[in-house]
Amino acid sequence: MSDNWLHSPQEQSALLRRIVDRIRGSLELKVVLQTAVDEIAALLNLQRCYFFWCFEDTQRVQVVCEQLLDDGRSPLLGYYALADFGLWAEAIARGQLVGQPGTPESRSWGASPLLGESLADYLLVPVRGQDSSLGYLVCLRESSGCWLPGEVAFLQAIAQQLEIAIQHAQLYEQVHKQAQRERIVNQITSQTRQSFDLETILTQAIGQLRQALAVDRCIVHLVELEGEPDLSVNDDDSTAQDPAFRRKHLYESCHPDFPASVEDFDTHGPITQWVVQHRRRVVIANVDQDERIGPDNEEYCKAQIRSSLVVPVQTREALYAILYLNQCSRVRFWSMNDQKLAQAVADQLAVSIQQAYLYAQIRQQAAESAAQAAHLKATLQELRATQAQLIQSEKMSGLGRMVAGLAHEVNNPITFIYGNVPYIDAYLQDLVQLVKGYREACPNPPLALRALEEEVDVDFLVRDSQQILTSIRIGAERIRQIILSLRNFSRLDESHRKLVNVHEGLESTLCILRDRLERVEVVRQYGELPRVECYPKQLNQVFMNLLMNAIEALETQPGRSGQIDLRTELVMSPESHRALIRIAIADNGPGIPPDIQPKIFDPFFTTKEIGQGTGLGLAICYQTVVTQHRGSLTIQSLPGQGTEAIIELPVRLVQAIAPRQMEAQICCPDAAVSAQIS
């Protein structure tokens, strides 16, 4: 490319924008760096152009991108010692511009042993990345004089934009790595929730970790803890289909190109002993240079291990295992992302192993003392019942306060509007009569008054005003009905039992759910019912939960017309010969599978996705109907034929049972209703 652009600010600006646009065309760090190297090499006619990272802590550099125009030069991609740069090393470590461009003294730096001496003109431009990471753009060309100040300034401008692109790419890479860590940890967490089988958890975890980090071997060594149960398996249990190799307390996942090494693994080797003693991570880039291992270690030589990352699997209380990541095909410098991912997996495995130990201990204790296990189960059920009651109580209290406040705040202004509509109507009629009188008294008004009358269009104004008043009256009446329904539903001032009309509670609930019922046909078959003694607010909540379940069931089959049938009737109990009211709420939805019907009244049981349901709706309904009102609640359902909920309540309440019995009954309703569920 011609050098004319050096003397034209407009061309420089255009070139800079073009190069920056290409550099920012990707969020992959390798693509960003390679694009920058290619563009700079083409623009400045460079024989070689590189980008490398400088790691001050290890005194090494990593050449990650290059562009070679002289075919005789071998690629330099890979890791090198910082000392290979000769006199440049100190300046590179400090992040300086290397080459002293524009002055004859630039030759005083000398040539780099790594880059060679065939090219006399060189320039190394520092580039800062995220977290103070340091990189360099290396520009080399044949001897043709010093670097021009314009060239250096342009390269520094590109470097500034490249720093932004690198930071974005590094942030994207960091988020991607974080997502990868979370995905693997979540998979291990999910496996832990599905099974407490430690062998399954460990073998799958090390297999996923080995693939994620592209290592050749991944081994987990369970450290024997005094007093902990033995969770290992016998060698006789292994099968040919098992993707991981194992020995007592050892599990391994390895690349197909390398044989299993667990048989030769030394559980008391030098690295194992060091981790057990210090409980810290060990990062070994080259095992031959580690004084604890050395080049002649038989175990490492036989397993062909060249690099190793060892992470303790521990909690604050104990060291449960040691995780070994071994690279056999090459020497590997373990990045922080590698170490973070391995540490995240180790932390989750520590939790999984701890849970497995706890689970084994609980099983042993249960086998030794059945009575103690039953006591623990009863305590858990009582806690869950108390939690369910607290949640429902707080929810209903908040709903009642909200509805009462809403009804109070809206009722006053809407009553004012509704009450003044007749007066406005009367005043308007008087004005109309007045206008008519003026027209009769003055049939030929002045031209100005006639023009004003035509502009105002009095006749249209009178007609439209009547329609507006009618709309205001209808809207105000509708709002009053909604407020009445909300107050009737919440019944905040009716915390005690009283005589109520059940049909009013059903209609209030339907009114509140009007928006959800737009595509659902509601068929009412109400019988003649007496006023029922009950707790109105709690009973309305039962109607709400059952109707919501029916609506949500219908919404799962959008192509089919939905229908909800409400049926009420007065019946006589065959056992006690007392009057009962029966309320049936049926839908034509998909029905409930038979295998889950015995569980539908269990607290916290739900078939919805996580975060979409609490599993308390039917449990609350059962508690309210059976425990509080001494009635019955049954669910009849056949797959594909819909579901029907039948509530039977006594017309007059008998004495309530003790609160402790109420808590117990919400926990174990199956015994009372399982026979009634078809």
Phi, psi and omega in degrees: 000143179296153179272009182299331183297337180295335183257005182236107178302325180295316179294321177300316180297318179294316178298317181298316179297318181297314181294316180297320179299320179290322180296320182276009180286354181217155175255004176273125187301318182296320179293318179301312183292318180295322178297316179298316180297315181297316183295317181293319179298318180290321183292317186260007179054049182278144173284326178215144176216132183230163164227130177225155175261142178249125180250102186292327184292327180256359181055045180226161173233155177232114175279118186251337181217149178205155174223116186245121175263338175266112188294343183281352183270134179282148178298150182247010183302135178135191183263144178216156175286144179299331181295341179295346179272003175063231183292345179284340193303315183295317179293322178297316181298329180275355179077031182270160170287123186256128177130343181045058188297152173087359181229150178297338182289357181299338180287346184293343178289336183081182180259154179274131176298332182284314186273345178094175185243005184286337182252122187274325183267122180219155178208128179243114184255122181289145178226125181266136176251198181288150178057039176062022175292145188240127176231172181220137165269121182252119181243124180228137179211169180293156184296119178211030182102178183285162174292134180284146178303325179295322178294316181295316180298320179294318178297321178293325176295318176297320181298322178297315178291325178296324177302317179296315180297320179296316180298319177296315180295319178295321177296317177298316179296321179296316178296319178298315178296320178298318178297321178296316178299314182295323180297314180293317179297320178294323177296317178295320178298318179296319178296322179296322179290329182279332184205147173258014178287107187296324180299315180298315181297313185291314182296319179291322181295313182290330175294315178293320180293320180298318179290322182295322182263357179055046176262164184273328180222142174222121185233140171239130183244113178284122178278131181286123180253136180292128177091352179271149179291152180279113181256007183282168180244160179278153179296333182295341184277350185289149180234161182292337182279351183292120182289345181246145176268149183213155170219166181307122181073005181230137175225137184224141169237126184225159178294146181301337181283352183234137180285163178295147183238006185293332181293332181259006183288130180267106182290352177239030181291172186296320180289320178300314180297322181294317180293319179298322182284317187259339179053047178228160180290146177239123180244115183236111179282324181221112185293334181293334182264000179271122185294338179284338183251298180083165184285346186252017180291121186296318182297314182290325178293318181293323179276357177061034182278128179247330177222150185213138173237119186241126185233128176287136175262102191210161168243184178295334185275323189203158171265115185265326184199174176230132182255125181246125172246115187241132175255125184252332187281339184197167171284133185232131174264112188286121181282169177296325177296319176301314183292322180294317179296315179298320180293320179297317178295319180297319179297318180290323177297325177299317177296317181297315180295318178300317178294322178295319177297316179298320179296318179295321178295319179296321179295320178295317179295323179294322179293324181283328184218095179294326180295318180295321178297319179296322179296317178297321179295317180296321178296318179297317179297321179295320178295319180293322178295317179297319179297317179298318180293319179296318180297313181294320181297316180292320180296314181292324178295315178295320178296319181296316179296319180295314181295318181296317179295318179297314181297319181293315184291323183278327187296319183297306180294325182289328175294321177298315180296311183297322182287335182267351179302315180300323179294317178299319179299316181294317179297320180297319179298319179298317178297320178299316179298322180296317179297318179298319179298317178298319180297319180290322182284333183226077184293336181241078182288165177301159183299320181297317180292324179293319178297320178296321180296319179292322180294318181286329184057071186300320182298315178296321181299320180293315181296313183292327179297321178297318179293321179296317179297321178297317179297319179297318181296317180293316180296318179296320179295322179296317179295321178297322179293321179295317179297319178297321179294319179297317180293322179293325180289312185285321181044053184298330183270011183235066181282344180259167181286151181199173178276127181222164174267114183297326181297325178296319178297319178297314182293323177297318178295318178298323179296319179294326182268018186304318182296326180282347185255014184297324182255017182240132177273126179255119180254119181258130174229077185272134174263178177281115183238143172283169174291136189253137175277118185199182172260101192300315184297315181293322180292321177297326177294325175298313178301317181299312182296316181293319179293322178297319177299318179296317181296315181295326176295320179291328181289346178282350178231076187295335182280358184243140180291131182266147179215136175239126179255128175248122183228131177231147178199160177260126182229170177247135178287125180292336181276308185261352180055039176243160184285134178231149169255139181245127180240119180246130177238111186239149176225162178256039180281195185286347181085176182250128178302141182301329186289340180254356181300322178293348184257357193293336180266002179288135175300138176072007175274127179210150176258004181276167177293160180299131180090353181255350180204148181263343184075018182254347188303302182288330177296319177294317178301315182296316180298317183294313185286310188279312186279313187278322185253001178057037177252206179220148177225119179234151178240124177243124185208140172232133180305130179084353183240009176091183184223144177229126175257127183242121178250131174237124183234141174290145179295325177239132182285143171266181183297135181290154180272171185293150180300322181297322178292326178297318180296319182292323185288332177289336181284321187233068179277349188300321184298330184274334189240349186300326180289341183266351182270121181263000000 
